[in-house]
Amino acid sequence: MDRDNTAIELANEALARGRKCINQPQGIRSAIMLPLVRQGRLEEARHAFVHGYRKHRNEPGVCWSIANYLEFCARTGNEARGLEILNRHLRCLDEPDSPAGEMWFSVDAALLLRRMQTIGQRELKITRPAYGDRSEAVLTAAELRVVLENRATALAAQFDARNRNTSVSEQVAAELVVEPVIDRLVLVRGVSQS
């Protein structure tokens, strides 16, 4: 819990400075959503999700932040909302903003799809849009999960080869199997979440 408190404290200090750019302050907010949930600060976590995603949803080059929203949904009982976000942003993988963004998007999308399977949505169909030489494909949640896990582990291995350790692969492996933090956090009451 000390790490969560430290993360929240540092985020609040950065937000208090008031500097803004295309990815801030919503990028900071997306990074502290789960620490806020773990600290029982559910209203703040809800606010960070709703307002952060509203800002990020139409911005290019935010794969890593979108990954945070996918993980948040997977770990707060909002798998259906996470699936909407995944469907909207699946193209992030076709033109990722960075190898790290691509890796974490793949990890957290795979985590979300694992949760979909856990809650009985194994055969759920997801359309992967055509890109370059790849044709449009309709995959089950289980099939797309395997594709994304393989992509994430391959990218992690490249980072590890560069870094001459296994740190990134270990982080990816751990993230792929994390469990929910809370059974259900209602995100928006009576308002469209698009």
C-alpha positions in Angstrom: 0.0 0.0 0.0 3.0 2.4 0.5 3.6 2.3 -3.3 -0.1 3.3 -3.9 0.2 6.2 -1.4 3.4 7.4 -3.0 2.0 7.2 -6.5 -1.1 9.1 -5.5 0.9 11.7 -3.7 3.3 12.2 -6.6 0.4 12.4 -9.0 -1.4 15.0 -6.9 1.8 17.1 -6.7 2.2 17.0 -10.5 -1.5 17.9 -11.0 -1.2 20.8 -8.6 1.6 22.3 -10.8 -1.1 22.8 -13.4 1.0 22.1 -16.5 -1.0 20.7 -19.3 -0.3 19.1 -22.7 -2.2 16.8 -25.0 -1.7 13.8 -22.6 -1.9 15.6 -19.2 -3.4 15.7 -16.7 -5.5 12.7 -17.9 -2.4 10.5 -18.4 -1.5 11.0 -14.7 -5.1 10.3 -13.7 -5.2 7.1 -15.8 -2.0 5.9 -14.0 -3.5 6.3 -10.5 -6.9 4.9 -11.1 -6.1 1.4 -9.6 -4.1 2.8 -6.7 -7.1 4.9 -5.8 -9.4 1.9 -5.9 -6.9 -0.1 -3.7 -7.0 2.8 -1.2 -10.8 2.8 -1.1 -11.0 6.2 -2.8 -13.7 5.0 -5.2 -15.2 8.3 -6.2 -11.8 9.7 -7.1 -11.1 6.6 -9.2 -14.4 6.8 -10.9 -13.8 10.5 -11.7 -10.3 9.8 -13.0 -11.6 7.1 -15.3 -14.6 9.0 -16.7 -12.9 12.3 -17.2 -9.6 10.9 -18.3 -11.1 8.5 -20.9 -13.3 11.3 -22.3 -10.1 13.3 -23.0 -8.1 10.3 -24.3 -10.7 8.5 -26.4 -10.2 10.7 -29.5 -6.5 11.5 -29.1 -3.9 9.8 -31.3 -0.8 8.3 -29.7 -2.2 7.3 -26.3 -1.9 3.4 -26.5 -0.3 3.2 -23.1 -3.0 5.3 -21.4 -5.8 3.3 -23.2 -4.1 0.2 -21.8 -4.6 1.7 -18.3 -8.3 2.0 -19.0 -8.5 -1.6 -20.2 -6.7 -2.9 -17.1 -9.0 -0.7 -14.9 -12.1 -2.2 -16.5 -10.8 -5.7 -16.2 -10.0 -5.3 -12.5 -13.1 -3.4 -11.4 -15.9 -5.5 -12.7 -16.4 -3.4 -15.8 -15.5 -5.9 -18.5 -18.3 -4.9 -20.8 -17.1 -1.3 -20.7 -13.6 -2.5 -21.3 -14.7 -4.4 -24.3 -16.3 -1.3 -25.8 -13.0 0.5 -25.3 -11.0 -2.4 -26.8 -13.2 -2.4 -29.9 -12.9 1.3 -30.3 -9.1 1.3 -29.9 -8.0 -2.1 -31.4 -6.4 -0.2 -34.3 -3.8 1.1 -31.8 -1.9 -2.1 -32.5 -1.7 -1.4 -36.2 0.1 1.9 -35.8 1.3 2.0 -32.2 2.8 5.2 -30.7 5.7 3.3 -29.3 6.9 -0.3 -28.7 6.1 0.1 -25.0 2.6 1.4 -25.7 2.0 -1.5 -28.1 3.2 -4.0 -25.5 1.1 -2.7 -22.6 -1.9 -2.3 -24.8 -1.5 -5.9 -25.8 -1.0 -7.0 -22.2 -4.0 -5.2 -20.8 -6.3 -6.1 -23.7 -5.3 -9.8 -23.2 -6.0 -9.4 -19.5 -9.5 -8.0 -20.3 -10.2 -10.9 -22.6 -9.1 -13.3 -19.9 -11.6 -11.7 -17.6 -14.3 -12.0 -20.4 -13.6 -15.7 -20.6 -13.7 -16.0 -16.8 -17.2 -14.4 -16.7 -18.4 -16.8 -19.4 -17.8 -14.8 -22.6 -15.2 -17.3 -24.1 -16.9 -17.4 -27.5 -17.5 -13.7 -27.7 -16.7 -12.5 -31.2 -14.4 -9.5 -31.8 -13.8 -8.0 -35.3 -10.2 -7.2 -35.9 -10.1 -4.6 -38.7 -8.2 -5.1 -41.9 -4.8 -3.4 -42.1 -2.2 -3.5 -44.8 -2.1 -7.1 -46.1 -4.1 -8.4 -43.2 -7.8 -9.0 -44.0 -10.6 -8.2 -41.5 -11.0 -11.2 -39.1 -13.6 -12.2 -36.6 -12.0 -13.8 -33.6 -13.3 -15.2 -30.4 -12.1 -13.6 -27.2 -10.0 -16.7 -26.6 -8.3 -16.5 -30.0 -7.6 -12.7 -29.8 -6.3 -13.2 -26.3 -3.7 -15.6 -27.6 -2.7 -13.3 -30.4 -2.2 -10.4 -27.9 -0.4 -12.4 -25.3 2.1 -13.6 -28.0 2.6 -10.1 -29.2 3.2 -8.8 -25.7 5.6 -11.6 -24.8 7.6 -11.1 -28.0 7.9 -7.4 -27.4 8.9 -8.0 -23.8 11.6 -10.4 -24.9 13.0 -7.7 -27.2 13.1 -5.2 -24.3 14.8 -7.9 -22.1 17.4 -8.6 -24.9 18.2 -4.9 -25.0 18.3 -4.6 -21.2 20.2 -7.9 -20.7 17.7 -9.1 -18.0 14.2 -10.6 -17.7 12.5 -7.7 -15.9 10.0 -6.7 -18.6 9.0 -10.3 -19.4 8.4 -10.8 -15.6 6.3 -7.7 -15.5 4.3 -8.8 -18.5 3.8 -12.3 -17.2 2.6 -11.0 -13.8 0.2 -8.5 -15.4 -1.4 -11.1 -17.6 -2.8 -13.0 -14.5 -3.6 -10.2 -12.0 -7.0 -10.5 -10.4 -9.7 -7.9 -9.9 -9.2 -5.4 -7.1 -13.0 -5.0 -6.5 -16.0 -6.9 -7.6 -17.8 -4.0 -9.2 -17.3 -0.2 -9.4 -20.1 1.6 -11.0 -18.5 4.1 -13.4 -21.3 6.3 -14.5 -24.8 6.6 -13.2 -27.4 7.3 -15.9 -24.9 8.9 -18.4 -23.6 7.6 -21.7 -20.0 6.4 -21.4 -19.1 6.6 -25.1 
